């Protein structure tokens, strides 16, 4: 399996602010993979449509998405998007990854807008995970309902 996950080039600087190793400052996420997973979950939680992109930054080997939870999450996003159980077949992994990439891009678009209207990245993320209202479950509630 040689699959790789694309990172949307237009969000490359934003991705670097949010995650990955840095000796200069602490970041909200420990890896770019974690940022993409969160962004895709946010887009799904907010019922966003996939957001295709053509230009990508450095690609992440799919093998980095090694936990059963990560693989199941990516597969479930694809199933939710296509409403076609054949998407779950191992021969359709490239399609699952593309859906994940485009959902992550949609989530990054939401996050960029949210961060720009918030006092900080941390404040925005805390608002997202705690839920905007008591009537709606938070993104964390939905993620853990899945696992």
C-alpha positions in Angstrom: 0.0 0.0 0.0 1.6 3.2 -1.2 -1.3 5.6 -0.5 -0.6 9.1 0.6 -2.9 11.8 2.1 -2.7 15.1 0.4 -2.6 18.4 2.4 -4.3 21.3 0.7 -1.6 23.8 -0.3 -3.7 26.8 0.4 -3.9 25.9 4.1 -0.2 24.8 4.4 0.8 27.8 6.6 -2.4 27.4 8.7 -1.6 23.7 9.2 1.9 24.5 10.4 0.5 26.9 13.0 -1.9 24.2 14.3 0.3 21.1 14.5 3.5 19.3 14.0 6.8 19.6 15.8 8.2 22.9 16.7 10.9 24.1 19.1 9.5 27.7 19.1 6.0 27.4 20.5 3.5 24.9 21.7 0.8 24.0 19.1 -2.7 22.8 19.7 -2.1 19.5 17.8 0.9 17.2 18.1 0.9 16.3 14.3 -0.5 17.5 11.0 -2.3 14.2 10.8 -4.2 15.2 14.0 -5.1 18.5 12.5 -6.5 16.8 9.3 -8.5 14.4 11.4 -10.0 17.1 13.5 -10.8 19.3 10.5 -12.5 16.4 8.7 -14.5 15.6 11.9 -15.5 19.3 12.2 -16.7 19.4 8.6 -18.7 16.2 9.1 -20.1 17.5 12.4 -21.2 20.7 10.6 -22.7 18.8 7.6 -20.3 20.5 5.2 -19.9 19.3 1.6 -16.5 18.0 0.4 -14.2 20.8 -0.8 -12.0 19.5 -3.7 -8.5 20.9 -4.2 -5.9 20.3 -6.8 -2.7 21.8 -5.4 -1.3 20.0 -2.4 1.5 20.4 0.0 3.7 17.6 1.2 1.8 14.3 1.3 1.4 12.2 4.5 1.9 8.5 4.1 -1.4 6.7 4.8 0.5 4.3 7.0 0.7 7.1 9.6 -3.0 6.7 10.0 -2.4 3.4 11.8 -4.9 3.2 14.6 -8.1 1.2 14.0 -10.0 4.4 15.1 -8.4 6.5 12.4 -8.9 4.0 9.7 -12.5 3.4 10.7 -13.2 7.2 10.9 -11.9 7.7 7.4 -14.0 4.8 6.1 -17.1 6.0 7.9 -16.7 9.5 6.4 -16.6 7.9 2.9 -19.6 5.8 3.7 -21.5 8.8 5.0 -20.6 10.8 1.9 -21.4 8.2 -0.7 -24.1 6.2 1.0 -22.6 3.2 -0.9 -21.2 0.3 1.2 -18.9 -0.7 -1.7 -16.8 2.3 -0.7 -15.6 0.2 2.3 -13.9 -2.4 0.1 -10.1 -2.3 0.4 -9.9 -1.8 -3.4 -11.6 1.6 -2.8 -9.1 3.0 -0.3 -7.9 5.7 -2.7 -11.6 6.9 -2.9 -11.9 6.9 0.9 -8.7 8.9 1.2 -9.9 11.5 -1.4 -13.1 12.0 0.5 -11.2 12.4 3.7 -8.8 14.9 2.1 -11.7 17.0 0.8 -13.6 16.8 4.1 -10.5 18.0 5.9 -10.2 20.8 3.4 -13.8 21.9 4.2 -13.0 21.7 7.9 -9.8 23.8 7.5 -11.9 26.4 5.6 -14.3 26.5 8.6 -11.5 26.7 11.1 -9.7 29.5 9.3 -12.9 31.6 9.4 -13.6 30.7 13.0 -10.0 31.5 14.1 -10.1 34.9 12.3 -13.2 35.9 14.3 -12.0 34.5 17.6 -9.5 36.0 20.1 -7.1 33.1 19.5 -6.7 29.6 18.0 -7.0 28.1 21.4 -10.2 30.0 22.2 -11.7 28.9 18.9 -10.8 25.3 19.4 -12.2 25.2 22.9 -15.5 26.7 21.7 -15.7 23.9 19.0 -15.0 21.0 21.4 -17.3 22.3 24.1 -20.3 22.9 21.8 -21.9 26.2 20.9 -25.2 25.4 22.7 -26.5 22.9 25.1 -29.0 21.7 22.4 -26.3 20.5 20.1 -23.7 17.8 20.9 -20.1 18.9 20.7 -17.8 17.5 18.2 -16.1 15.5 21.0 -19.4 13.9 22.0 -20.0 12.8 18.4 -16.4 11.5 18.0 -16.7 9.4 21.1 -20.1 8.1 20.2 -18.5 6.7 17.1 -15.7 4.8 19.0 
